[in-house]
Amino acid sequence: MPSVSTWAGFGSVLRQWLSEPARPKWFNITMAVLLIVSLWRCYNKRMSGFVSISQKIAMTAKKAGKPKANQMR
């Protein structure tokens, strides 16, 4: 189980490094910023690929050479 040992070693080093009083504050700020940046990137990536149902119908109709759903009666 080398991965467990790696995480345990990393945790031990991090505990020693965070034992200084000022470091936990900056560690928490850094982690918060990284979390916000990653959520922002995920949100933007999701929204850039967003296609509404009406747009999907129009694209499907265009590919098939059929009129759009709102033009059919």
C-alpha positions in Angstrom: 0.0 0.0 0.0 2.4 2.6 -1.2 -0.3 5.3 -1.7 -1.4 5.1 2.0 2.2 5.5 3.1 2.6 8.5 0.8 -0.5 10.2 2.2 0.6 9.4 5.8 4.1 10.9 5.2 2.6 13.9 3.6 0.3 14.4 6.6 3.2 14.1 9.0 5.2 16.7 7.1 2.2 19.0 6.8 1.4 18.7 10.6 5.0 19.8 11.4 4.9 22.6 8.9 1.6 23.9 10.2 2.7 23.9 13.9 4.0 27.5 13.5 1.1 29.8 14.6 1.0 32.0 11.4 1.0 29.2 8.9 -2.5 27.7 9.4 -4.1 31.0 8.5 -2.2 31.3 5.2 -2.8 27.6 4.5 -6.5 28.0 4.9 -6.6 31.1 2.8 -4.6 29.3 0.0 -6.9 26.3 0.1 -10.0 28.6 0.0 -8.7 30.4 -3.0 -7.9 27.1 -4.8 -11.4 25.8 -4.0 -13.0 29.0 -5.4 -10.9 28.9 -8.6 -11.6 25.2 -9.2 -15.4 25.7 -8.7 -15.3 28.8 -10.9 -13.6 26.8 -13.7 -16.1 23.9 -13.4 -19.0 26.3 -13.5 -17.7 28.2 -16.5 -16.9 24.9 -18.3 -20.4 23.6 -17.6 -22.2 26.8 -18.7 -20.2 27.1 -21.9 -21.4 23.7 -23.0 -25.0 24.4 -22.0 -27.5 23.9 -24.8 -31.2 24.4 -24.3 -33.8 21.8 -25.4 -35.1 24.2 -28.1 -31.6 24.6 -29.4 -31.2 20.8 -29.5 -34.5 20.4 -31.4 -33.4 23.1 -33.9 -30.0 21.4 -34.4 -31.6 18.0 -34.9 -34.2 19.4 -37.4 -31.4 21.2 -39.3 -29.4 18.0 -39.6 -32.4 16.1 -40.8 -33.5 18.8 -43.2 -36.9 19.1 -41.4 -38.6 22.3 -40.2 -38.1 23.4 -36.7 -40.6 22.2 -34.0 -42.1 25.7 -33.6 -42.8 25.9 -37.3 -44.8 22.7 -37.4 -48.6 22.9 -36.9 
